[in-house]
Structures are given as C-alpha cells and as structure tokens.
C-alpha cells in the first residue's frame, strides 16, 4: 500500500482518469514529465471536476466524511472504517478536482 498523503504532486498534472470495475486509475505527469499511474482499489465512488491538464498542489486523505456513509450504503458495504476519501487538490484555487472513495491506493509500474 502507498501513503497517498506523502506523494509529491507539486507541479504535477492529471493526464487520464479511468474507472474500471472496482478500480479507479489516475495517470499523472510529475514536474519532470514522468508518467505515474495510481490505482485506487475497491473504489465505490469517483467524482471529477475537469481535472485533465490542471496543475496539482497536493493530495489529501480523509476518513468518515459525511458522504462516505451514503456511498457505502448504495454500494452495500458496511465496513466504513476501511474506506477513505482520496482527493487531488488543484494548485491555484485549492479545489479538490478529483475525489475517490476507496480502501487503498497502489502505484502501478
């Protein structure tokens, strides 16, 4: 597992968002134009707000925010404590331009 909150996103941009069965994949280019792929496992929700090409500042991880319980109920999960909200924060306006509710994240090769 990867500690999402420690990833350096400064000057990175989101290149692609893919929603698969229970996985959300995010491709991003770091400040040196190197491509990275993050895979959010056991994802039950993904909300984006025009993220492609926007500069990132950082990532945030939250537990037990109000809408997580709603998403868990819809997805018929009851293990609230095992899910987190992973957010990509835009550099200029500090907006959370991608929010993913998932159990954990890994980096793919």
KABEL-V796301 format. One record per pair of residues at least 12 apart in sequence whose C-alpha atoms are under 10 Angstrom apart, sorted by the first residue. I is the first residue (numbers start at 1). J is the second residue. Records with the same first field share a line. If there is no record, write none. Layout:
I: J  J
This chain:
1: 41  104  105  106  107
2: 38  39  40  104  105  106  107
3: 61  104  105  106
4: 38  58  59  60  61  86  87  88  104  105  106  107
5: 58  59  60  61  62  86  87  88
6: 58  59  60
7: 58  59  60
8: 30  31  56  57  58  59
9: 28  29  30  31  55  56  57  58  59  88  89  90  91
10: 30  31  55  56  57  58  59  89  90  91
11: 29  30  31  32  33  54  55  56  57  58  90  91
12: 28  29  30  31  32  33  34  35  53  54  55  56  57  58  90  91
13: 27  28  29  30  31  33  35  51  52  53  54  55  56  57  90  91
14: 26  27  28  29  30  35  36  37  50  51  52  53  54  55  56  88  97  98
15: 27  28  29  35  36  37  51  52  53  54
16: 28  29  37  51  52  53
17: 37  38  46  48  51  52  98
18: 39  46
19: 39  40  43  45  46
20: 39  43
21: 41  42  43  44
22: 39  40  41  42  43  44  45  102
23: 38  39  40  41  42  43  44  45  46  100  102  105
24: 38  39  40  41  42  43  44  45  46  100  101  102  105
25: 37  38  39  40  41  43  105  106  107  108
26: 38  39  40  98  107
27: 39  52  107  108
28: 52  53  56
29: 53  55
30: 55  56
31: 55  56
35: 109
36: 107  108  109
37: 106  107  108  109
38: 105  106  107  108  109
39: 102  104  105  106  107  108
40: 86  100  101  102  103  104  105  106  107
41: 100  101  102  103  104  105  106
42: 83  101  102  103  104  105
43: 75  83  84  85  100  101  102  103  104  105
44: 68  71  72  74  75  76  77  83  100  101  102  103
45: 68  71  72  75  85  99  100  101  102
46: 85  86  87  98  99  100  101  102
47: 87  96  97  98  99  100  101
48: 87  88  96  97  98  99  100
49: 95  96  97  98  99
50: 97  98
51: 88  89  90  96  97  98
52: 97
54: 89  90  91  92  97
55: 88  89  90  91  92
56: 88  89  90  91  92  93  94  95  96  97
57: 88  89  90  91  92  93  94  95  96
58: 87  88  89  90  91  94  96
59: 86  87  88  89  90  96  98  99
60: 84  85  86  87  88  89  96  99
61: 84  85  86  87  88  99  100  101
62: 83  84  85  86  87  101
63: 80  81  82  83  84  85  86  101
64: 80  81  82  83  84  85
65: 84  85
67: 85  101
68: 80  83  84  85  100  101  102
69: 81  83
71: 101
72: 101
79: 103
80: 103
81: 103
82: 102  103  104
83: 100  101  102  103  104
84: 99  100  101  102  103  104
85: 98  99  100  101  102  103  104
86: 98  99  100  101  102  103  104  105
87: 99  100  101
88: 100
